[in-house]
Amino acid sequence: MSSVGAAFAAPMFFGVCRRATRKQAAIMRFAYYDRLSPSRKRVYRKSDGIEALALPPDVMPGLDIIGLRAALSAEDRTEAQRRCQRIVDALTSGYRVPPIRVRVLAQRPADGYGELHGLYEPAETGTPARISVWMRTARKRHVVAFKSFLRTLCHELCHHLDYELFALEETFHTEGFYKRESGLANALLASDAGQPPIR
Ligand SMILES: [Zn+2]
């Protein structure tokens, strides 16, 4: 989508996250890398080198994944938010990182660059980190497909983990970042095994 260039042009001090396809992500990897300072390039390469992210031991969010899918289907924002919060609480607790407040909002905001999928705001003194995700697309106001919604939630959580688990000074969109996002999303989807296919 047209928004990708803008989203990837800047490093991530906080996560204004639009969606890149895998191909776009690969191309974008070096679009801003060359402009980074040597120390920031080191952070980028460190991020790029971490390719795997599994569920923490003993975290079994399957029922909440099922509940989230049902809540999206029913267009129940309150329930979707409750399920997202439970999933994120289980993950942050399992990874032993500080908690995150999750907000599920109605319609994605859009600007000249496209629509926002998710937003990550790191913790500030006295305020925990926050993730915002939106249930409906900006243009047609359709409910976001479950798998895409879950991937966005994982994407934003990965920004948090960059700081809190991997102790990176910044959180960049790198190929490694997308592999971690993908690994986590797939693990969550697999915890829903045996249920009807996901849209
Ligand atoms: Zn992002």
Boltz pocket constraint, residues with backbone or C-beta under 6 A from the ligand:
constraints:
  - pocket:
      binder: B
      contacts: [[A, 15], [A, 16], [A, 17], [A, 18], [A, 155], [A, 159], [A, 173]]
      max_distance: 6.0
